[in-house]
Structure formats: structure tokens, C-alpha cells
Amino acid sequence: MNDLTSEDIPKINQLYLLKEFWSHFSENKGAVFGLTLIITFIFIALFAPVLAPYGPSQIFSDSLTLPPFWSEGGSSAYLLGTDDLGRDVLSRLIHGARVSLFVGVSIVLISTIIGTSLGLIAGYFGGKVDSVIMRFIDILMAYPSILLAIIVVSVIGPGMTNAIIAVAIVNIPSFTRLVRANVLEVKKRQFVMAAKTFGASPVRIMLKEILPNCMATLIVQTTLGLSEGILSTAALGFLGLGVQPPTPEWGIMLSDARPYIESSPWLVTLPGLCILAVVLGLNLFGDGLRDALDPKLKR
Amino acid sequence: MSVLTVEHLKTYYPVIGNRDGDVVKAVNNLSFDLKENQTLGIVGESGCGKSTLAKTLMGLESKTDGKIFFGEKDSDNISAKERYQYIQMVFQDPLDSLNPRKKAWEIITDPLMINKKVSKNECIKKAAELMELVGLRSEGLHKYPHMFSGGQRQRLGIARALVLNPKVLILDEPVSALDVSIQAQILNLLKDLQRKMKLSYIFISHDLSVVNYIADETLVMYLGRVCEYGPSELIFGKPFHPYTKTLLKSAHISNSEEIKNFPKLLDTELPSPLNPPSGCFFHTRCPVAKEECSNFAPMLEEKKERQVSCFLE
């Protein structure tokens, strides 16, 4: 055997890996567009107080339901118009990005961690453990998701934190089922058995051998879960059970504007467009991320 | 010196959904002895218990009865960690047995990271050494398994099995997923490594020509039992058991007229291991079976310098 000096061994270059990842990712134009959208919204959310021309709850009683500036009767002081209480729509949308992204990320974080752990345990151990976990998941799935969220909120009370908990619980089953199905497939493969032949513990096998092979689908599910979370929270807000007014949340803005859908359509359209843009961006980004992270698709 | 001794090993699987306590006798009273620097070939049809034997030796399946000795030590009194460092395994399908999400160096040094405290740099260095040893260039350290060819992947699998410096390697059909030209390279690599590192191999295969090439001793298995066990040149040159003869005949590797003209099997299907035949397990297919074969099971006896279980003289 030749003696190798450390110079012979290629060093891991983190920068190089990042460059490699980016070159794969950037081939997908849709993904880059999605990423741009998300970064824009994250930027807006982070610097909301600086970017917004007014406070989100500041009321201008002399200018109620003004249209955006390009319409007849619009004012350049309120670029996207004002709502029925005389609050600046642009400022509320900017602050709303903050609330919606925070809520969405919290929901996905909670439901991914719990859902994935349950799925890993159920799939890996099988048998009774699997039955118990999956029956519990079946119970959660037996209820229509919004109904279940309403049940949870009525038990623990309305409010932003409770809405997050409720929607997170509702989102758990999709993660658990997805991960479990993946685990059942992956655990039959020989590298899992190989890991057992040199003494890897179940936890190590689950986290280091199986989980990385579930990442592709999990990432897509996470981005979907993020958009679903934002939508569900909006629905709860609409029913008065979620985030409470006057918090500038897009869902609440949407539902508040419902009576004025014919007379002041921008009040419904603009928050709707924001939700659409975030959800679209997340989905495009998720797809691109999945392709770039899958080593098999690399050339 | 013996590095692995197996005495009357039995591995039974319970039959699911059967309350009578029925079992599948996957490995049934198997004994053999593996010497240092030697290769024991294990041949037999699919379903004869070869893989169960491998799993039992690795400790992935618990044995029902019998003894396994790793050198002097009884497998019952050995810690799992000691076992991993004594015996390792190379798998059949190199693509399936390497985690597609790990880089070559991580794959090779996984056993090291689990069993010993080593730093990342030490791991990479060790992986580079091993890659050199199995004939891979160290540029591949940071590549993923799919970026290697089939033969290179199997070299990675061998490198991983060697990282803990084991004395015994179980090679479970290590070349049957590879092209014939690559098979020869891997077999020669295995022979080289055996010489350099004083390894002992258990070479499981259904490919008789490969076993003939690499094995010092050969054990022919049928439904979990030993048919014939002895030096390879005897088993392949002057086979005794009718099952060995039919295997050699169907593999077209023997030049002897006796083998070429040996009668065909009576039944091409392997009997169900759930409900094995009475007497000698092979009598339902044996072209030279006599009446006593269906009533009495032959003992494993020393005949013509090898162990055989057959009533023929």
C-alpha cells in the first residue's frame, strides 16, 4: 500500500459544492423565478416597518375605500388604495407578508418534525408500532381538515399561536403517510441491511440511511405544506377563529373585503394575488430544489 | 488455524399465521470449518438457505441451535462490536448496497465512524488508502455511487467491508450482478486481497465456474442441508452426490463423460421448504433414487475424502 500524504487527498471545498448545487439549480428557470419571488417576500417581511409607507393599523378617516392610484379617483398617497376603514392597503399587505410567512413557516416546522418522526418510526419498526401510529393518523384524516382545525381551535381557543398549532396538527398526516411509504420502500434496500452488518443503531439508520433518501419527496411536501398552511390559516381567519383583527393577515384582509367584492374589487384581488405569488413561488422553488438535490439527476 | 467454525448450525423461521408451531428450516444442521487464508464456496439453488446462512453468521438472524466459533471465541460470548470487527459482508447488488445519498468516502468509512471514534480527516485519509487498495483512484472520494461503474461500485463495497480489518469476509454473490469481463477483475482483486491481508472468504454463489475458480473448499447445499462438502478439486473433478452432478451438468463446466451423460432431474421445481420431502430431501428429483431414499434420510458421512449425505456407495 502506498503511503498517502494529506496533499494527495482532495480537500472538501464547501464553496465548490455550493457552486455545483447552484449550477444545477439555475438550469431550471422556473425554480429561479420561484426563488426570486420567495426572496422578495422574505425581504419585504424582514423590512416591513421600513418599506411600508404607513402603519398597518393607521386609519385615515377622510379617505375610505380609495382605489389604487392608476384607477380613477385614486391617490398617489395610497398607492394600492385604502380599505373600508381607511387603512392603507399597501402597508397592510407589506406587514401581512410578515404574518403570513411566519405563520406558514411555524406550521411547516412543527408538522414536518412531528409528521416525519412518526412516519420514520411507523415505517421502520412496523408491526404494532406502525398500527398504533397509523390508526391515530387515520383518525386525524377522517375529519375534513378545516373541520379538524376548527375543532382544535374551539378546544384551545382562537388566536395566532393556537391557529398555528391547529393547522400544524391538521398537516401532520400528509407528512407521516408520505414518509412512511418512502421508508417502507427504502428499508428493503441492501444498504440498510449493510448498515446493520456493521452495527448502525436504528436511530442512525433512520436518520442517516433512510431519511436522506426520502428528502426529495419531503422537500416538495414541505413547500406544499407551507402554502397549504398559509391558505388554511387564512381560512381560519376568515371564520374568525385564526389570527385576530386588526392583525394585517392576508386571509383576514381577503375575508374582510368580501362584502365589497363588487364595489371595491382591489380589496379582494390584491391579498389574493399575494397569496398566489407566495404559493406559486414556493411550489416552483420546491420542484427545482428536488431536482437539484437528487444526485441521480446530476450529470 | 480455523478462523470460523460452524457446528450443527440451525436457523428456523416460524411460519406466520400457523399456530401449530411449524417452522421453515432454512439452515438445518450445517457444519463447516474455515481455515485462515482459505475460501469456502457455498453453492446451491435459490431458496436453499445460502443467504440465511450469511445473515446468521453476521448476526442479523438469530440462530435456533448450534455453535459458531470466531477463532477461539463462541459467538454467544462475543459482543456485537467484536463480531463486526471480525466478520464483514459484501453484497450482491453493488448499486443497491451503497446509499445513493452518500459520497464514496462516507460509504467506505461508515463502519469506522459507528464503531470507533475517528475524525473526519482521518476518515477521508483511511478511505483514500482503501480506495487505492481496491484499485480505485482517490479522485472518486467525493463522488456518489451512481457516478461509478458496476465494477467500481463493487470495489467500493469491498473497501467498506475491509475498513474494520476483519478476518472473515462473507461474499454473497459478489460478482453475479456484474459483466463477465468485470467478474474476472473482481475475482482477481479478491484473490490479491486475500493474499495481502490474510483474509478468509465465505463465497456464496450459484455460479459454479466462479466457485471452482476461487474456492479451496466447496459446500453444496440443498434445502438447508449439506449434500457434499470437501476440497473443490474433488467436488468439481470427481463429484459424488447426484445433486452435485446435476448442478455440474447444467452448468456445462465439466468435461467428464460421466457428468455429461448423467440423467436429467426428475422434477425441475425445488420442493417447498415449508413441507420438505420425507427421507432424503433430494429423492423427489433425484434420477438415481432408490426406494430407501424416500423413507430414510442419509447421514453425512466421509466417503472418498469428502463428506456426503447419500446412500450411494
Interface residues (C-beta under 8 A of the other chain):
Chain A: M1 N2 L4 S6 D8 I9 P10 I12 R189 Q190 F191 M193 A194 A195 K196 T197 F198 G199 A200 S201 R204 E209 P212 N213 M215 P295 K296 K298
Chain B: M58 L60 A80 K81 Y84 Q88 M89 F91 Q92 D93 D96 S97 L98 N99 P100 R101 K102 D110 P111 I114 N115 N121 I124 K125 A128 E129 E132 L133 S138 E139 L141 H142 Y144 H146 G157 R160 L164
